[in-house]
């Protein structure tokens, strides 16, 4: 079974918003065995929408559309669907009652004519009732292709996908068994991993495909299998991934469906009854944010000192001015002193410190742009390392976070 995803909105095309809806839909469809042929973003113009519909017609089994269902004049998806299906809009009293309920409960304003227009839907559509908003979803079919129109508001779209779209697809179509599993690795580049697992990759059976997904110090390895029985495919993939541990075992940090590495670190800390604190300069608190965004972080995360300015490293973390003067603010001795300082301030068991020079100028540091020093202190050991990440500021931040997590995870596990 094949599908197209069409996202409607000029705001996508001009880069005003990022199209997260297409990514969510692609993942949701792939999970149940639907092959996505293409993802298209098009403007809020009738001609563009009709062209996209016509091109997809009978070339795919399913077209999923998001956007263009609001109350304003630029939202023309419903009208265009009516033209394409030779249909007309009719009034749905139950939708109007729902809109009035939402306004009385949440908006505290009268329902105007534009809002009332959202109770008008194509007469032949199967209504996908949106309990979280005023724009209803619509399921329609023309010849061999099903068209499903969903609102562009992400949380409303996700609700309708889980509540109606996925169950509807399973009921309407015969789906193949499709299994994906993604292994997370840290510390090796894509080409090095490819070299280490070359024989393993060449021996993969034809119905199982490997994809490399690199991202700044992390490489994800995704196996995709297609067949008739999911349990058999899952077992095949598990056996294949098990064979990677003798080859790159030290770099494997789990699987994407599992908890992210920062949550794995939190679980390890809880098991040891240890607590963590961070002292951050170049990362500006971003490392701490990775931990605190997760529920339950208060059980193991004590806090963070963001000593971005050099003087704060001395006044708050008690880093000696002599050490800074002798080694430079971006150095392993300063990173280690920062880690020790935050341990004293927070009474944590483990500390991670980052200091680096992301550019564009050197600032107070002597180190070249892209130099980063990371220090980690646990009850059992102290580790400091220096890295050269290049001159791209945003990439340097992500590389530093990934490397700090990799080092910390390795120390806790091994």
N, C-alpha and C positions, 0 to 999 in steps of 0.2 A: 504494500500500500504506500502511495506517495502523496505528499502534501506540499502546498505552497503557503508561505506566510506573507501577508501583505500588511504593512503598517502605514497608516495614512496620517499625514501632518507635515505642514511646511516647517514646523518647529524642529522636526527631526532633520530635515534636509539642510537647514542652515546651521545646524550644530547647537541650537539653543537647549535641547535636551538630548540625553543619551537614550537610545532605544533599548531599554532593558526588557520590554515586553517580548520582543522577538527571541532574545536569549532564553527567557523563561519558557516560551512556547516550544522552541526547538528542543530543549531538554525534556520537557513534559511529553512531547510527541515521540521523541526517540526512545524514551523509557518504555513505551508500550508497543514498540515495533513499527512505528510510522516513519518512513524515510522522508526527510524534508528535502525536496528538490531544490528549492531556492527561497531566499528571503528578499523581499522587495520593499523599499521605502518609497512612497510616492506622495505627490503634492495633493492638497485639498482641491483638486480640480476634477470635474465630472469626466472629462475626456481621459485623463490619466487613470482614473479608477476603472472606467469602462474598458480601457485597453488592457489593464492588468487582469480584469475578470475574463475577458475574451481569450487572452493568451493562455490562461490557466485552464479554461474550459476543456474538459475531456483529455487534457494532458496529465492531470492529476486527479486523484479520488477526492481530495479535500482541499479547500481553500479556507484558511483562518485569517480573518481581517480584524485589526484593532484600530480604533480611533475614528473620529468624525461623527460621533453619536451625541454630542452635546446639544444644548438648546439654542446656540447662536447660529447666525446665517452661514458661517463658514463650515458648519458641520453638515455635510451633504451626503453622508454614506447611505442613510435610509432612502433618501430620494433617488439616489443613483441605483440602489438595489431594486427599487420599484421599476425604474426604467429598464434595467437589464432583464428583470423577470416579467416585464409587462404586467405589473401589479399596481396597486394603489394603496395609500395609507388609510387605515381605519382606526377608530377610537376604541381604546381598551379601558373600560371603566375601572378594572382592578388595578391597572397601572396608575391611573389618575389618583385613586384612593391611596396608593402607596406613596406617591409624590407628595400629596397633601399631608400625610402622616409625617414624612421626613421633614417637611418645612415647619410644621407645627412643633415638632420635637427638637429640631436642631438649628433651624435657620432663623426662626422668629421673624419671618417676613412673609408677606402675602405671596401666593403663587401667581405669577404673571403669565401672559400669553405664551411666552417662549418656553416656560417650564411646562405648560399644558401640552405643548407640541410634542413633548417626549412621551406622551401617552398615545401618540399616533404611530402605528407600526404597520408594515406590509400585511395585507389581509391573509396571505398564504404562508406566512412564516410560522415556524414553531417557536414560541416565545421561551426564552431562557431568563427566568425571573431574577432580577438583580436586587436582592434584599439589602445591599449595601450602598445603593446609589439610585439615581433617577433614570439612567440609560439602560434599557433592557438589551439583552443579547438576542440574536435571531439565528435560527437554523433554517436554511432553505436549500432546495435541490433543483438543479437544472440538468437534464439528461443524465450523464454519468458522474457528475461532480456535485458534491455537497459544499455549500458556502455557509460559513459560520461567522457572523459579525459580532464582535465584542467591544465593550467600551475601552478607551485608551488609558483610563486611570488604573495604574498597576494593581492595586489591591482588589479593585472590583473585577478586573480581568482575571486575576488569579483565582478568585472565588468562583467565577463562572466556569473556568477551565476545570477546576477540581470537582465542582458540583454537577456540571452538565456536559461539558465537552468530552472529557475522557470517558465517562460512562457511556455517552452517546456513541462515541467511536467504537468502543468495545461491543456495543449492542448491534451496531449497523454493519461493521466490516469484519472480515476474517483477517486476523492479524498474525504475522509470523512471530516466532520466539526470537527475541533480540536481547542480548545481555551485554552490558558495558561495565567494566571495572577499571578504576584508575589508581595506580600506585604512585605514592609521593616519594621522591628522592631529593636529597639535599647534598650539596658539596661537590658535585661533578657536573661538568658541562655536557651538553647534548651529544657532541661528537665523541667525547671520551666514553660516555655510557654506550653509545652505539657500537664503539669498537669492542668494549668489554662483553657485550651481549650479542655480538654479531652471529655466532653459530646458533645461539638460541633463537634469534629472530628468523634466520633462514629456515629453521626447522618448523616454523609455525604452520599448522594446517591451513588449507586454502580458505576455509570459512571463518577464520579468526584473523583479524587485522590489528596491527600495532600502530599507534600514533604517538609521536613525541610532542610534548607540550611544554616547551621551556619558558621560564620566567625568572630571570635575575637570581641565579643561585639555586633555583628549584627546577627540577624537571619532572613533569608528570608523564607516566607511561600508561596509556590507555589501551586495553584490549577490548575489541568489539567482536562479538560472535553472533552469527545469524543461523537459525535452524528451525527445528520443529518442536524441541522440548527444552524449556528453560532450565530445568534441574540439571540436565545433561550438560548444557552449555556452561552453567555456573561451575560445575565440577571440573570441566576441562580448563576453564580460565584459572581456577584456584590452583590446579596442578601445575599449570604453566608458570604462574607467578611464584609458586614455591621453588621452582627451579632457578629463579633469579637470585635467591639469597646466597648461594655459594659464590655468585659472580659479583654482586654489588651490595651484599648484605649490610655493610656498615653505612651505606648511604640511604637505605630504605627507612622511611619514617612513618609507614602506615599507608592507609588508603583514603582516597578522597571522600568516600561515603562515611568514613569514620570522623571522629572529632578533629578539628584543625590542630596543628602542632602546639599552639599556645594552650589549648585545653588539655592536650596530653601532658604538657608540662605541669599544668595545674593539678591534674590527677596524681602525677608522680609526687608533687609536693605534698598533697594531702595524705598520700600513703606513708610518706616519711615524717609527717607532722612538722614539716618545715615551712617557713614563710619566706617571701621574696620581696625585694625592693629594687628600684632602679635609680641610677644616677645618670641623667642624660644631658648631653650637650648638643651634639649635632642632630640627634634624632628628635629633640624638642618635645619629649613626652609621648611620641608615637609608639614607643615600645610599651610603655605603661598602658596606653589605650588599648592595645591588642589584648591585654589581660583583663582589664576592667570592663570591657564590653560584654564579657561572658557572665551569665548568672552564676553566682556562687564564688566569684573571685575573692570576695571579702574573707573567705576562709584561709586563703594562702597569700594574698597580696597585701603588703603593708602600706606601700606608698611609693612616691617618686619625688626626687628633687631634680628640677630642670634648671641646671646651672649653665645657661646658654652663655652668659657673659663671664669672662675670665675671673673677675673679682668675686663672683658668687662661688666659684670653686674654692676659693680661699676662705671667704667669710662664712659660708654655710656648710661646706663639706670639709673644711679645715685642711685643704690641700696646701702644702707648704709653698710659699712664694719661691723658696730656693729650688724646689723641684721643678716648678713651672719655668723658672729662669734658666735652669741647667738643661732641661730636656725639651722644652717647648710645651705649649698647652695641648698639642696633639702628639701624645707620646704614651707608651705603655706605662711608665711610672706614674704619670698623671691619671691615666684611666684606673690604675690599681688603687691609687690614693682616693679617687672619687668613690670607688666601690667600698673601700674601708670606711670612708666618711659617711656614706648613706647607711651602712650597717650600724654605725654608732647612733645615728639620728633616729633610726626606726626600730632598732633592736631586732631586725630580721635575721634569718639564718643564712640566706643567700642574697647576694647582690650582683647586679649586672650594670656595668658602666660603659657608656659610649662617649668618645670624644673624637672629632674629626673635622676635616676641612672640605665642605661640599662646594665651596666657591661662591661667586665667581672670583673673589679675591682671597688672599691668604689670611687677612685679618690679623689676629694676634699670633698666629701659628707660623712656625718655620717650615712645616711640612708642605709638600706639594699638594695641590688641589686633588681631591679624590682619596687622600690618605685617611684611614679610619683606624682607631685603636679601640679594642673591646677588651674589657677585663671582667672576669667572673670569679667570685669567691663563694665557695661552699664550705660546710663544716669539714670537708675532707681535702680540699685542694684549692689552689689559686692558679688561674690561667689568664695569660694576656696574649693577644695576637694583634698584628698590624696587617692591614689590607690596603691595596691600591685599587680603587674601583673606577677610576677614570674621571672625566670632567662633566658628566651629565648629572646635574643636581638632583632631579627627581629619581633617577635610577639609583643614585648613590644611597638615597634614603631607603629605598626598598631593599637594596642589596645589604645594607647594614642591618636592617630589621631581620631579614632572612638569615643572615650569618649569626647574629646574636641568638636567635631561636635555635638554630642548628647546634651551636656550641653548647647552649644550656641543656637542650634535650639530650645530647650525647653524654654530657657529664652526669645527668641524673640517671640515665638508663644504664650506662656502663660503669 
